[in-house]
């Protein structure tokens, strides 16, 4: 509290001193350099604002402001200033280094790699950036999905994926998955002819078995815009029948300092009908770092005799130096919902009404991390008015090579 009051008093005093000075290039350069050497990061940023209001712009000022914001842990603000410095010289190695570093700290690995194309090999080595790598990541995921109804046994999901870095602007990702669940159908039979005869109920078990293949391409068109294309193919064995699904995803992503914006179009054949889904989403960092962040997503789906609107919200918090906690919820009917650039397709027979959950992310090292996830979903039995509850428990590991 006392520190905050002191900063406010110093800021007011600094502003009064500035008012009594003539705002010139030499004054701003001298003042900002002195503050930079003294580690007065708030004053460096304030001096920069005064300079901009006076139409005084020069690369060293933006370099100092970028470093000041970096030292304060505001990586988005640091990005803004280093990008301004880069406009004076696109080969400015210090600016390129911190732009890549800031993007890495915001988990924008692809953006960091693209931005490093003009960076020296020595600085790339310091950032551990490789523009070409046959396999640059491996991840494994598994989950179980128990329910509170005997008609739906526990579902089991397994997935493995790996990434290929083709060059500084192009990356591929591929994934293989399988899902199994036994479903019981009520084959009740009633005997007629004699009064008082009790109805006999019998159940038949149906096995749902999915085999899935997924491939995604992300191509950076420039430092801010990337083109995303993906294909998700599923072969579903249900009892004695086989169904096939092929969904194509096409999207554009715009990367800004404090947020990413994405537009996606999904289209293809699902089981026995055509499907189209359009989605807009944004991932944002209000404080310019991962201490608090969020993602909002709105999607509209149209399918033969069916349309639905879904809204998904996620908030993430840093609980510890190496522990992040996320809460998430999806509202609207969950039936054939396509999510995460079509990596996940929720094409279960029973429709969901809503879903809420939480995740825990633990990066043990810079390369190896653990993700656990839980969500609760209220669902409705197919062709019935009976609701039931599904609980999903997931665990996954990610290894960045």
ZAFI-368460 format. One record per residue: residue in one letter; x negated, y, z negated of N, C-alpha, C in turn. Coordinates in steps of 0.02 Angstrom, whole numbers, plus 50000, padded with zeros to 5 digits. Example, Ala and Ser with C-alpha at 12.3 -4.5 7.8 and 13.67 -1.06 7.14 Angstrom:
ZAFI-368460
A493404971649610493854977549610493404983549610/S493584988849646493164994749643493555000249606/
This chain:
ZAFI-368460
X499584994050000500005000050000499565006350000/X499045006249955498605012049949498195012850013/X498025007150044497645007350107498055010650162/X498705008950164499145011750215499205019350206/X499295021550143499345028750128498705032350148/X498135029150135497495032250152497415033050227/X497625027950265497585028250338498025033850365/X498635034550336499085039950358498785046750344/X498495047650284498205054050265497615055750311/X497185050650324496615051650368496835053350439/X497375050050461497625051350528497885058450535/X498245060650483498505067550484497925072550484/X497425071050441496845075450438496475075650504/X496405069750535496065069350600496445073350653/X497105072750651497515076450700497425083950692/X497375086250630497295093450618496615095850644/X496105091550635495435093350659495445093950735/X495785089050767495815088950840496165095150866/X496685097350832497065103250854496625109450856/X496125109550811495695115450808495125115150858/X495075109450894494545108650943494825109251014/X494405111451059494595111451129494495104451157/X495035101751187495015094851212494665094751280/X494045092351280493655091851341493385084751348/X493115083351407492815076751417492245075551367/X491795080551360491235079751314491455078651242/X491975082251222492225081351154492505074351143/X492925072051190493225065351184492685059951186/X492205060851230491665055851237491265055451172/X491085061251146490675061451085491065058751025/X491685060951018492095058950961492235051350962/X492455048751020492625041651025492005037251015/X491425039551039490815035651031490615035350957/X490665041050923490505041250851490975036450812/X491615036850827492105032550792491975025250808/X491785023850871491625017050892491035014250852/X490505018250845489915016050808490075014950734/X490545018950708490725018450637491245012950624/X491505010050677492025004850669492695007550647/X492825013950665493465017050647493965015750704/X494225009750704494615007350762495265011150771/X495595012850717496225016750723496085023650754/X495535026750733495375033350759495155033050832/X494825027650851494645026750922495275026650965/X495765022850944496385022350982496765028950983/X496745032450927497085038950923496745044050968/X496085043950969495715048451013495875047051086/X495945040651102496115038751170496805041351190/X497275041151145497945043751159497925051251172/X497525054751132497465062051140497145063551208/X496645059551227496315060551292496795059551349/X497215054451345497685053051399498205058651405/X498415061351348498885066951350498575073051382/X497915073551377497565079251407497295077551477/X497525071851504497325069551572496575068651577/X496275065951524495565064351525495495056751527/X495225054151581495155046951590494445045351611/X494135040551579493475038151602493375031051574/X492995026951609492955019851593492695018351523/X492195022151499491925020651433492445021651378/X492885026451388493415027551338493875021351335/X494065018751393494505012851393494145006651367/X493485006351378493105000751351493105001051274/X493015007051247493015007851174493715006451145/X494225008751180494915007451157495075000051161/X494844996751214494964989551221494634985651166/X494014987551148493664984051094493984985551027/X494204991751017494534993550954495164989450943/X495574988750996496184984750991496014977350980/X495474974951011495254968051001495064966850928/X494694971450899494474970750830495064971050782/X495604974550801496194974850759496654968750770/X496474964350816496864958250828497454959250873/X497484964950909498024966150957497754964651027/X497784958351047497474956251110497854958851171/X498504959851164498884962651220498694969951233/X498624973851180498414980751188497704981051215/X497274976651191496594976251216496594974751291/X497024970251313497084968751385497264974951425/X497734978851400497954984851437497364989651448/X496964990651396496424995551402495854992851446/X495694986451439495154983651481495364983351554/X496004982251567496244982351636496194989451666/X496294994551624496215001451648495475002851663/X495035000251621494315001051634494104997651698/X494424991951712494254988051772494444991651836/X494914996251833495105000051892494545004551917/X494085006551872493525010651892492975006551925/X492935000051904492414995551931492664988451922/X492864985251977493154978551973492654973151954/X492004974951952491494970051932491194971651863/X491534975751825491324977451757491314970951715/X490724968451700490664961951668490944961751597/X490834967151559491104967351491491874967351492/X492164971251537492894971451543493164964751565/X492854961651614493074955051638493014949851582/X492494950251543492394945451488492954945951437/X493114952051416493624952751364494324951751391/X494444952951455495084951351485495204943851483/X494684940051503494734932751500494804930251428/X494424933251383494434931151313495124932551282/X495394938451294496054940151267496594935451294/X496584933951358497074929351386496994922451356/X496384920351343496274913751311496574913651241/X496494919151204496774919551136497534919751136/X497834921751193498564921651200498804915251234/X498354910351240498504903751270498704904351343/X498414909051378498514909851450497894907451487/X497774901051484497144898251511497104899451586/X497644898351624497624899251695497474906451715/X497774911151680497654918251693496934920051676/X496664917151622495974918551603495494916051656/X495614910051682495174907251733495194911351797/X495794913251819495844917351880495474923951871/X495554927051813495244933451801494494933151795/X494214927051788493494926351779493134925151845/X493474925651902493154923951966492564928351982/X492554934651956491994939151968491524939551908/X491624935151861491204935051801490564931151814/X490024933151783489384929651792489434922651762/X489024918151788489024911251764488834910851690/X488394915251669488194915351598488794916951553/X489194921951571489774923851531490324918551536/X490384915351594490864909851601490694904151553/X490044902751547489814897451502489984899151430/X489894905551412490064907651343490804906651328/X491224907851379491954907051370492184899851382/X491714895551402491874888451417492404887951471/X492304891851524492774891951580492484888251640/X492864883551667492684879851727493214881051780/X492994883351839493474884651892493654878351930/X493244873051924493394866651956493274861051906/X493774856751899493704851151853494204845751873/X493954839651884494394834251907494954832951857/X494794832551794495294831951741495114836951687/X495554841851675495404846951625495844846451563/X496344841951564496744840851504497094834151507/X497194831251449497564824951443498044825751384/X498674823951394499134824251338499574817951336/X499744816051276500164810151264500724812151216/X501324809551230501904811351190502354805251181/X502634804551122503114799251110503654801751062/X504244799051068504784801151023505284795451013/X505624795650957506184791150944506804795450931/X507384792750951508004796650947508564792450916/X508564791950849509104788150816509754792150815/X510314788650808510974791850805511354789050745/X511934792050732512354789650677512964785750702/X512914783050763513444778750788513154772150812/X513524766650799513294760150820513324759250896/X513684763650929513754762951002513144765551039/X512704769051005512094771551036511494769750991/X511094765051015510514763050976509954768250984/X509414767350947508874772050947508524772251015/X508484778251044508134779051108507384779851096/X506994777651146506264777951141505984781351204/X505554786351195505284790251251504524790251245/X504184788951302503464789051305503244793051367/X502734797251358502494801251415501744802351410/X501404802251467500694803751471500584808251532/X500154813251524500024817851580499304820051582/X499094822751639498414825351646498414830951697/X497934835551689497884841251733497264841051775/X497304843951835496734844551881496624851851898/X496034854451886495874861251905495524861051974/X495894863352026495624863152094495124868752105/X495314874852087494864880552091495114885952044/X494844891952049495014897152000495734899552005/X496074898152062496764900452068497284894752071/X497074888552074497544883152086497434877452037/X497994875352005497964869651959498554864951972/X498414858451965498934853251969499014849951902/X499624847651889499764843751828500234838051846/X500074832051822500474826151836500654822551772/X501244819351772501494816151712501894809951730/X501834804851687502214798751694502594797451628/X503224795551634503634794651573504124788951581/X504344786351524504854781151524505314782251465/X505944780451473506444781151419506874774951418/X506994772251358507404766151350507914767251294/X508524764851306509034765151254509574759951269/X509784756451216510354751851222510994755451204/X511504754651245512154757751233512674752351231/X513114752751181513644747851172514294750651197/X514644746751239515304748651264515824744151233/X516394747151215516934743451183517344739951236/X517294733151238517704729051283518264725751244/X518704729851215519244727151173519744723251213/X519984717851185520494713751218521064712551169/X521674713351191522254712251147522644706151173/X522784701551128523154695451146523894696651136/X524284695251187525004696351183525374689551176/X525984689651155526404683651155526664681851087/X526244682651036526474680750969526424686750922/X526944687950883526934693750838526414693050783/X526154698750763525684698850706524984696850724/X524844695650788524174693650808523694699650804/X523124698750774522644704150763522244705450827/X522144711850842521754713850900521024712050889/X520724709150939520024707350936519604712350975/X519044714550946518604719250979517944715850996/X517714716951055517064714451077516674720251107/X516004719651103515574724851129515064721851177/X514924725751228514424723651277513854728651276/X513254726151279512664730451277512414732051347/X512304738551359512024740851422511334743851408/X510854742051448510174744851441510074750551490/X509884756351464509694762051506508924762351506/X508634762051565507904761951570507684766851625/X507344772151606507114777251653506364776551666/X506174777551729505464778251748505394785051783/X504944789251759504904796151783504204797951806/X504174801751861503544804551886503644812051897/X503134815851876503174823151881502514825851906/X502554830751951501964834151975502114841651981/X501654845751958501744853051960501124856451988/X501244861552027500704865552055500804872852034/X500274875952009500294883151993499744886552032/X499924891252074499464894852117499494902252101/X498934905252081498914912352066498844916352130/X499324920652144499304924852203498874931052190/X498884933452129498434938752106498374938252030/X498104943351999497984942951926498614942951885/X499184944751915499804945151877500344940351899/X500334938151961500884934151989500634927152008/X501004922151987500844915252006501464911852033/X501354907352080501884903452112501874896452083/X502444894152059502494887552028502964883152069/X502734877152086503144872252120503074865552085/X503634861952078503604855652043504124850752071/X503984844352061504444838952080504504834152022/X505124832552004505264827551952505684822051983/X505404816051986505754810352015505904805251960/X506514802951957506724798051907507094792251939/X506914786251918507274780251938507594777351876/X508254777051875508634774851816508964768051829/X508804763251787509144756851789509664756751734/X510294756051753510844755951705511264749651718/X511194744951672511524738451681511264735251746/X511694733851793511484730751856511394735851912/X511484742351897511454747551949510804751551942/X510584754551998509994758751999510174765452029/X509974770851995510104777552018509434781352025/X509414785952072508804789852083508954797352079/X508484800952049508544808152042507904811452068/X507974816652108507394820552132507564827952126/X507214831352081507324838452069506704842352090/X506804847452131506264851852153506314858452115/X505744860852092505714867052054505284872052091/X505524878252097505134883652127505204889752083/X504654892752064504684898452019504134903552031/X504264909552008503774914952008503684917451937/X503054918351917502914920751849502504927251854/X502744932251817502404938751813502094939251743/X501444940551741501094941051677500914948251663/X501184950851608501014957551584500654956751517/X500414962351490500014962051429500394959151370/X501014961451361501394959351302501914953951316/X501994951851379502514946951394502394943751463/X502664937851471502704934451535503444934051555/X503584934751620504264934251645504284929051701/X504794924951699504824919451747505524918651777/X505534917551842506154915951878506074909051909/X506554904651895506514897751920507154895851958/X507064891952011507624888852046507494881352050/X507964877452024507924870152026508474867552071/X508314862952114508824860152159508634853052177/X509154848952190509024842052210509624837652198/X509514831152204510034826252193509944823052125/X510474822652087510464819552021510994814152019/X510774807952013511214802152012511634801952076/X512234804452074512674803852132512924810552158/X512594816052140512844822652162512264827552169/X512404833252201511904838452210511934843352151/X511354846052134511304850552076510874856552094/X511074862352068510684868452074510674871952006/X510084873951984510034877551921509554883451929/X509784889351908509374895451909509234897551837/X508614899351823508434901251755507974907251755/X508054911651706507594917151693507354916451621/X506724917851610506444917051543505874921951532/X505714922851469505164927351450504834924851387/X504174924851387503784923551327503454930151307/X503524932051244503304938751224502924938551157/X502484943551151502044944151093502114951251065/X502584952551021502724959350997502124962850965/X501684958950932501114961850898500464960450936/X500524958050997499944956951039499514951051020/X499794946350981499414940450961499894934650946/X499634929250918500054923350905500274922850833/X500234928350796500504928150728501264927850730/X501554930850781502274930350792502394931050867/X502794926450895502934926650966503614923350978/X503864923951038504514921051053504604919451126/X505124915751140505314914151209506074914051213/X506344917451264507064917551276507184914951347/X507694910851354507834907851419508584907351431/X508804909651490509504909251509509544905451575/X509964900351578510024896451639510754895351657/X510874894951722511544893451749511474887551796/X511894882551786511864876451826512524875251861/X512474873251923513064871451962512964864551992/X513444860251979513434853352003514134851652026/X514204846452066514854844352090515364843952032/X515874848152035516404848251984516154850251915/X515594853651911515324855551846514894861751852/X514974866351804514514871951798514414873351724/X513824875651706513694876951635513174882451628/X513224886051572512774891451555512424889651490/X511764890051488511384888351429510914894051409/X510844894951343510374899851316509934896351265/X509284897151274508794894151229508374899651198/X508274899151132507874904051096507344900551053/X506734903051056506194900351015505814906150982/X505634905250919505194909850884504624905950853/X504024908650858503434905350829503094909750778/X502814906550726502484910150672501824906650655/X501324910450638500694907650615500744906750539/X500734900450517500794899050445500124899050411/X499614896750447498954896050419498454897350474/X497814897250457497304898650508497364893850567/X497574887650554497634882750608498304879050607/X498824882450588499494879450587500004884450612/X500394882450662500924886650689501594882950681/X502114886750665502784883950656503254887350705/X503654883450740504134886150788504844883650773/X505324888050780506024886150775506334887250844/X506804882850862507104883350929507824880850927/X508224883550972508924881550976509164882451048/X509614877951069509924878351135510684878351126/X511014883151158511734883951152512054882951221/X512664880551220513014878951282512994871451294/X513434869051335513474861951349512814859351378/X512544854051347511914851251369512064844851408/X512104845551472512254839951517511844840951580/X511354836551591510904837051649510504843551649/X510344845951590509954852151583509234850951605/X508974855551645508284855251669507884860451630/X507314858251601506944862651555506194862251570/X505844867451548505114867651550504844866151620/X505074870151669504854869551739504974862451765/X505544859651745505804853051765505394847251738/X504954848551689504604842951657505084838551619/X505584841651587506094837851550506774838851583/X507114833251595507794833351622508234829351573/X508724832651544509164829451495509784826951531/X509714820851559510244817951601510594812151566/X510644812551499510974807251462511714806651481/X511994800751471512694799551488513154803951446/X512984804851383513394808851337513164816051338/X513634820551342513464827651343513324830151272/X512884835051266512744838251202513134844751195/X513264846651133513624852851120513144858451101/X512644856951062512134861851044511534858051015/X510974861651009510364858350985509964863450945/X509714861450886509284865650846508694861450822/X508114864650813507544860750792506954865050772/X506384861750760505774865050739505174860950760/X504614864550769503994861250789503424863650745/X502914859450740502314861050703501714859650749/X501304864850760500724864250803500094865050762/X499644860050767499024860150728498434859050775/X498074864350793497464863450834496874861750788/X496674855350788496124853250745495464856350768/X495374856750834494784859950863495024864150922/X494554867350956494734871351015494974866851072/X494824860351068495004855851123495564850951104/X495634849351041496094844051020496624846850974/X497264845650991497814848250950498364843050943/X498744843750889499304839350873499954843250873/X500474840450902501134843750903501654838850877/X502034841050827502594837150803503234841250814/X503774837750830504394841350846504994837350820/X505484841050796506114838050775506684842350801/X507204839150826507824842850841508434838650825/X508954842250807509614839250793510084841350849/X510464836550874510934838050928511614834750915/X512134838650921512804835850917513024833850987/X513234827550994513414824951060514124822051058/X514374820751117515054818051124515024811851167/X515324806351142515324800051179515654800851247/X515364797651296515614797951365516334795351369/X516774799251400517474797651410517864796851344/X517594799551290517944799351225517914806251193/X518304807151141518304813451103517914812751038/X517524807451033517154806150971516464809450973/X516314813350922515654816550916515184812350875/X514544812950889514054809650847513424813850845/X512954812050801512354815950790511744812150816/X511304815750849510674812950872510104816750839/X509604812950815509004815850785508404813750827/X508014818650848507424817050888506784818850850/X506344813850843505704814750809505144813450860/X504734818550873504224817950924503534819450895/X503034816450924502344817850907501934817650971/X501474822250979501064822351039500374825051024/X499894823051065499214825551059498994828351126/X498584833551124498334836651185497584837351179/X497244835251232496504835451233496294839551294/X495994845351281495754849651335495014848351346/X494844846051406494154843951420493724849951442/
